[in-house]
Amino acid sequence: MKTYKPLSRRDFLKLGGLSIASLALKPFPEPGLAGNLPSDALSVVRVASDEITIYESPDFESDEVGTHKRDELLNVYKKVTSPYGPLHNPRWYEIEGGYVHTGYLQPVETHLNEVVYNLPEGGQLAEITVPISLSFQNDVFYGWRPLYRLYYKSVHWVKSIGYGPNGQPWYSIKDDLLPISYFIPATHMRLIPPEELTPLSPNVPAGKKSILVNRTTQKMFAFENGVEIFETTVSTGEPYNKPGATGPSTITPLGDFYISIKMPVRHMGDGNITDDIFAYELPGVPWVSYFYKTGVAFHGCYWHDNYGTEMSHGCVNMKPEEAKWLWRWVTPESPVQDRVVSGFGTQVRVVV
């Protein structure tokens, strides 16, 4: 049985210059990376729902000609704004065999990173830079076992570096919800430098920053001294689930609130330790800014691209890069090494 052995500096230097081939985990299951695009392809997307339908034309009323399953990677040959909608998101992709709506397709890239072995005490934030990275646990009885799939643009706490099941450098990730750690190839993660996380507009008094969310238009606005400085399209909570025995409402609450807790990363979901890709587990949800007592927050989203309509369990879903901007801008300010910061922060108003 292989164990997770910390790397020495000599080990690290000997293991430099990894290639994609060295990442193979056979006989372990291995999700694909997005390699070189065909010359006529524009980009790559990942299927982020259980299944999507391929249509003959960019229209939900056209003939269905096929399907693709969760985590398949698709080459995009053309981006289309369809006159047939839907109104909130008329964007479609032309792929091999037909057209697919963008709502449950995540744009992805593949960037392999240099391995960093000299990690700061307490660890460092890092983001996934490949479409899918399969994490593993190292079980004392069963050895290396697959766990969660970690997706492009998700963020995680890297705590150490060592050897993985293929004998190459792997980072150890500390889960922020469960008392477990798991491991992925070090080249799949980009360590986020502290300068990317410094507060934005720190000279603007905290009381002069405010946020407005409009549930009807699915828009979010940020203001400094009453002047709008940022606008984007978001996805608020789905409106059909009322409070009851199963838990809080999924509707984003109306009213005036304040940012109260900030976390750069949060494992959301049921909290199960599983490799079931259909389980409700969302490790690495990035740039979380809570503003309501039931856990409603602004945060980045890597499981849909359907902004402009209600999609969430109550939170305000944002594109990861925009959620990062907001996380840096709102108060309370977050020191780089703090995993949780609380305080009386930026005002949030949710209206219809």
C-alpha positions as CSV (number, residue, x, y, z in Angstrom):
1,M,0.0,0.0,0.0
2,K,1.3,3.4,-0.9
3,T,1.2,6.1,1.7
4,Y,1.1,9.9,1.4
5,K,4.7,10.9,1.9
6,P,5.7,14.5,2.2
7,L,8.1,15.8,-0.5
8,S,11.6,17.0,0.3
9,R,13.3,19.7,-1.7
10,R,15.4,17.1,-3.4
11,D,12.4,15.1,-4.3
12,F,10.7,18.1,-5.7
13,L,13.6,19.0,-8.0
14,K,13.7,15.5,-9.3
15,L,10.0,15.5,-10.1
16,G,10.0,18.8,-12.1
17,G,8.7,19.0,-15.7
18,L,5.5,16.9,-15.5
19,S,3.6,16.1,-18.7
20,I,-0.1,15.4,-19.2
21,A,0.9,11.7,-19.7
22,S,2.3,11.5,-16.2
23,L,-1.1,12.4,-14.8
24,A,-2.6,9.1,-15.8
25,L,-4.1,7.2,-12.8
26,K,-4.6,3.8,-14.3
27,P,-6.2,1.6,-13.1
28,F,-8.0,4.5,-11.4
29,P,-10.9,6.2,-13.2
30,E,-9.8,9.3,-15.0
31,P,-12.0,12.2,-16.2
32,G,-10.8,13.8,-19.4
33,L,-8.8,17.0,-19.9
34,A,-9.6,19.4,-22.7
35,G,-6.6,18.9,-25.1
36,N,-5.8,20.7,-28.3
37,L,-9.0,22.0,-30.0
38,P,-9.8,21.1,-33.6
39,S,-8.7,24.0,-35.9
40,D,-12.3,25.0,-36.5
41,A,-13.5,24.8,-32.8
42,L,-13.8,28.0,-30.7
43,S,-13.8,26.5,-27.2
44,V,-14.8,23.6,-24.9
45,V,-17.7,23.2,-22.5
46,R,-18.5,20.7,-19.8
47,V,-22.0,19.2,-19.4
48,A,-23.0,20.3,-15.9
49,S,-26.4,18.6,-15.5
50,D,-27.4,15.0,-15.6
51,E,-28.2,15.2,-19.3
52,I,-28.6,17.8,-22.0
53,T,-30.5,17.5,-25.3
54,I,-29.1,18.2,-28.7
55,Y,-31.5,20.0,-31.1
56,E,-31.6,20.2,-34.8
57,S,-31.6,24.1,-34.6
58,P,-31.2,26.6,-31.8
59,D,-34.8,26.3,-30.7
60,F,-36.4,24.1,-28.0
61,E,-39.3,23.4,-30.4
62,S,-37.0,21.9,-33.0
63,D,-36.4,18.1,-33.4
64,E,-34.3,16.4,-30.7
65,V,-31.4,14.6,-32.3
66,G,-29.3,13.3,-29.3
67,T,-28.1,13.8,-25.8
68,H,-24.9,14.3,-23.8
69,K,-24.3,13.1,-20.2
70,R,-22.9,14.8,-17.2
71,D,-19.2,15.7,-17.4
72,E,-18.8,15.1,-21.1
73,L,-16.6,17.7,-22.8
74,L,-18.0,19.2,-26.0
75,N,-16.2,21.2,-28.7
76,V,-18.0,24.5,-29.5
77,Y,-17.9,25.5,-33.2
78,K,-20.2,28.5,-33.2
79,K,-21.9,30.8,-30.6
80,V,-25.5,31.7,-31.5
81,T,-28.0,34.2,-30.1
82,S,-31.2,32.6,-31.1
83,P,-34.3,34.6,-32.1
84,Y,-36.3,31.7,-30.6
85,G,-35.0,32.4,-27.1
86,P,-35.5,31.7,-24.3
87,L,-35.8,35.4,-23.5
88,H,-33.7,35.3,-20.3
89,N,-30.9,33.5,-22.0
90,P,-31.0,33.1,-25.8
91,R,-27.4,31.9,-26.1
92,W,-26.8,28.5,-27.8
93,Y,-23.8,26.6,-29.0
94,E,-23.3,24.8,-32.3
95,I,-21.6,21.5,-31.6
96,E,-21.0,18.3,-33.6
97,G,-24.4,17.0,-34.5
98,G,-26.6,20.1,-33.7
99,Y,-27.2,22.8,-31.2
100,V,-27.3,22.9,-27.4
101,H,-28.5,25.6,-25.0
102,T,-25.8,27.1,-22.8
103,G,-27.8,26.9,-19.6
104,Y,-26.1,23.8,-18.2
105,L,-22.8,24.0,-20.0
106,Q,-19.7,25.3,-18.2
107,P,-17.1,26.9,-20.3
108,V,-13.8,25.3,-19.4
109,E,-10.1,25.3,-20.3
110,T,-7.0,23.2,-19.5
111,H,-4.0,24.9,-17.9
112,L,-1.4,22.7,-16.2
113,N,0.6,24.6,-13.5
114,E,4.1,24.5,-12.1
115,V,4.3,22.5,-8.9
116,V,4.9,24.6,-5.8
117,Y,6.3,22.7,-2.8
118,N,7.0,25.6,-0.4
119,L,3.5,26.2,0.9
120,P,2.8,28.8,3.6
121,E,2.1,27.5,7.1
122,G,-1.7,27.0,7.3
123,G,-2.0,26.4,3.6
124,Q,-3.0,28.4,0.6
125,L,-6.0,29.0,-1.6
126,A,-6.0,27.5,-5.1
127,E,-8.3,27.2,-8.0
128,I,-8.9,24.2,-10.3
129,T,-7.6,25.0,-13.9
130,V,-8.7,21.9,-15.7
131,P,-12.3,20.9,-16.6
132,I,-12.4,18.0,-14.1
133,S,-9.9,16.8,-11.5
134,L,-10.8,13.5,-9.7
135,S,-9.8,13.7,-6.1
136,F,-8.8,10.6,-4.0
137,Q,-8.7,9.7,-0.4
138,N,-5.9,7.6,1.0
139,D,-7.7,5.1,3.2
140,V,-5.6,3.3,5.8
141,F,-7.4,0.0,5.0
142,Y,-8.2,0.3,1.3
143,G,-5.5,2.6,-0.1
144,W,-6.3,5.2,-2.7
145,R,-10.0,5.5,-3.4
146,P,-11.8,8.0,-5.7
147,L,-13.9,10.8,-4.1
148,Y,-15.3,14.1,-5.4
149,R,-14.8,15.5,-8.8
150,L,-13.4,19.0,-8.5
151,Y,-14.4,21.3,-11.3
152,Y,-12.9,24.2,-13.2
153,K,-13.0,27.5,-11.3
154,S,-13.8,25.9,-8.0
155,V,-11.6,27.0,-5.1
156,H,-10.0,24.9,-2.3
157,W,-7.6,25.1,0.6
158,V,-4.3,23.4,-0.2
159,K,-2.5,22.4,3.0
160,S,0.5,20.3,1.9
161,I,2.2,18.5,-0.9
162,G,3.2,14.9,-1.2
163,Y,3.2,11.8,-3.5
164,G,-0.1,10.7,-5.1
165,P,-1.1,7.2,-6.3
166,N,0.9,7.7,-9.5
167,G,4.1,8.6,-7.7
168,Q,3.9,12.3,-8.8
169,P,3.3,15.4,-6.7
170,W,-0.2,15.8,-5.4
171,Y,-1.7,18.5,-3.2
172,S,-3.6,17.7,-0.1
173,I,-6.9,19.6,0.2
174,K,-8.6,20.3,3.5
175,D,-12.3,20.1,3.2
176,D,-14.0,23.1,5.0
177,L,-17.2,21.3,5.8
178,L,-16.1,17.7,6.7
179,P,-13.2,16.6,8.8
180,I,-11.5,15.0,5.8
181,S,-8.7,15.6,3.4
182,Y,-8.3,14.5,-0.2
183,F,-5.7,14.8,-2.9
184,I,-5.4,15.8,-6.6
185,P,-2.5,16.3,-9.0
186,A,-0.6,19.4,-8.1
187,T,-0.5,20.5,-11.8
188,H,-4.3,20.8,-11.8
189,M,-4.3,23.7,-9.3
190,R,-3.2,27.3,-9.5
191,L,-2.1,28.7,-6.2
192,I,-3.8,32.1,-5.8
193,P,-1.2,34.8,-4.9
194,P,-2.2,37.1,-2.0
195,E,-2.2,40.2,-4.2
196,E,-5.2,38.8,-6.1
197,L,-7.2,38.9,-2.9
198,T,-6.5,42.4,-1.5
199,P,-9.6,44.5,-0.7
200,L,-11.0,46.7,-3.4
201,S,-11.9,50.3,-2.8
202,P,-10.5,50.1,0.8
203,N,-10.6,53.9,1.1
204,V,-14.4,54.1,0.7
205,P,-16.0,54.0,4.1
206,A,-17.9,50.8,4.8
207,G,-21.1,52.6,5.2
208,K,-20.8,54.1,1.7
209,K,-20.9,50.8,-0.1
210,S,-24.2,49.1,-0.9
211,I,-25.7,46.3,-3.0
212,L,-29.0,46.1,-4.8
213,V,-30.5,42.8,-6.1
214,N,-33.6,42.9,-8.3
215,R,-35.3,39.5,-8.4
216,T,-37.6,40.5,-11.3
217,T,-34.7,41.6,-13.6
218,Q,-32.2,39.2,-12.1
219,K,-29.7,42.0,-11.9
220,M,-27.2,43.0,-9.1
221,F,-25.8,46.5,-8.7
222,A,-23.0,47.7,-6.5
223,F,-22.7,51.4,-5.3
224,E,-20.1,53.6,-3.8
225,N,-21.4,56.9,-2.3
226,G,-24.7,56.3,-4.1
227,V,-23.0,56.0,-7.5
228,E,-23.3,52.7,-9.4
229,I,-19.9,51.1,-10.1
230,F,-20.8,47.5,-11.0
231,E,-23.8,45.7,-12.7
232,T,-24.2,42.1,-13.6
233,T,-26.8,39.4,-14.3
234,V,-27.3,36.8,-11.6
235,S,-29.5,33.9,-10.6
236,T,-31.6,34.1,-7.4
237,G,-33.6,31.4,-5.7
238,E,-36.2,29.3,-7.4
239,P,-39.6,30.5,-6.3
240,Y,-41.7,27.4,-5.9
241,N,-40.4,26.0,-2.6
242,K,-42.1,27.4,0.5
243,P,-40.8,27.0,4.1
244,G,-41.9,23.7,5.6
245,A,-40.7,20.5,7.3
246,T,-38.0,20.0,4.6
247,G,-36.2,23.2,5.4
248,P,-36.1,26.9,4.6
249,S,-37.6,28.5,1.5
250,T,-35.5,28.5,-1.7
251,I,-36.8,32.0,-2.5
252,T,-34.2,34.7,-2.1
253,P,-35.6,36.8,0.8
254,L,-36.7,40.4,0.2
255,G,-35.6,43.2,2.5
256,D,-32.5,45.0,3.9
257,F,-29.6,42.9,5.1
258,Y,-25.8,43.2,5.7
259,I,-22.9,41.0,4.7
260,S,-22.2,39.1,7.9
261,I,-19.9,36.2,7.1
262,K,-17.3,35.8,4.3
263,M,-15.6,32.6,3.2
264,P,-13.3,32.2,0.1
265,V,-14.6,28.7,-0.3
266,R,-17.5,26.6,1.0
267,H,-18.4,22.9,0.5
268,M,-22.2,23.1,0.0
269,G,-24.6,20.2,-0.2
270,D,-25.6,17.2,1.9
271,G,-22.2,16.6,3.4
272,N,-21.8,13.0,2.2
273,I,-18.4,11.4,1.6
274,T,-19.0,9.8,-1.8
275,D,-17.7,9.5,-5.4
276,D,-21.3,9.5,-6.8
277,I,-21.2,12.3,-9.3
278,F,-25.0,12.7,-9.1
279,A,-25.0,13.3,-5.3
280,Y,-25.8,16.8,-4.1
281,E,-22.2,17.7,-3.2
282,L,-20.6,21.0,-4.3
283,P,-17.1,21.2,-2.8
284,G,-15.1,24.3,-3.5
285,V,-18.0,26.8,-4.0
286,P,-15.9,30.0,-4.5
287,W,-16.1,33.5,-3.0
288,V,-19.0,33.2,-0.6
289,S,-20.5,36.4,1.1
290,Y,-23.4,35.5,3.4
291,F,-26.1,38.0,4.2
292,Y,-29.1,36.1,5.6
293,K,-29.6,33.9,8.6
294,T,-30.6,30.7,6.7
295,G,-27.3,30.7,4.8
296,V,-28.2,32.9,1.8
297,A,-25.1,34.3,0.1
298,F,-23.6,35.7,-3.0
299,H,-21.2,33.1,-4.4
300,G,-19.5,31.9,-7.6
301,C,-21.2,29.1,-9.5
302,Y,-19.6,26.3,-11.7
303,W,-22.7,24.1,-12.3
304,H,-24.7,26.3,-14.6
305,D,-24.4,29.2,-17.0
306,N,-28.0,30.3,-17.0
307,Y,-27.8,33.7,-15.4
308,G,-30.9,35.8,-15.8
309,T,-33.4,33.4,-14.3
310,E,-34.0,31.8,-10.9
311,M,-31.7,28.8,-10.4
312,S,-30.6,28.5,-6.8
313,H,-31.7,27.2,-3.4
314,G,-32.0,30.8,-2.2
315,C,-28.5,32.2,-2.8
316,V,-27.4,34.7,-5.5
317,N,-25.4,32.8,-8.1
318,M,-22.7,34.7,-9.9
319,K,-20.0,34.0,-12.4
320,P,-16.9,33.0,-10.4
321,E,-14.8,36.0,-11.5
322,E,-17.6,38.4,-10.6
323,A,-18.2,36.7,-7.2
324,K,-14.5,37.1,-6.6
325,W,-14.7,40.8,-7.3
326,L,-17.6,41.2,-5.0
327,W,-16.0,39.2,-2.2
328,R,-12.9,41.5,-2.4
329,W,-15.1,44.6,-2.5
330,V,-17.6,44.0,0.3
331,T,-16.9,44.4,4.0
332,P,-15.9,43.0,6.4
333,E,-12.4,42.8,4.9
334,S,-10.9,39.3,4.7
335,P,-7.2,38.7,5.5
336,V,-5.7,36.2,3.0
337,Q,-5.1,33.4,5.5
338,D,-8.6,33.6,7.2
339,R,-11.0,30.9,6.3
340,V,-13.9,32.6,7.9
341,V,-14.5,36.3,8.6
342,S,-17.5,37.7,10.4
343,G,-18.7,41.2,11.1
344,F,-21.3,43.9,10.3
345,G,-20.6,44.5,6.7
346,T,-21.9,46.0,3.4
347,Q,-25.6,46.7,3.1
348,V,-27.7,44.5,0.8
349,R,-31.1,45.3,-0.4
350,V,-33.2,42.7,-2.3
351,V,-36.3,44.0,-4.1
352,V,-38.8,42.8,-6.7
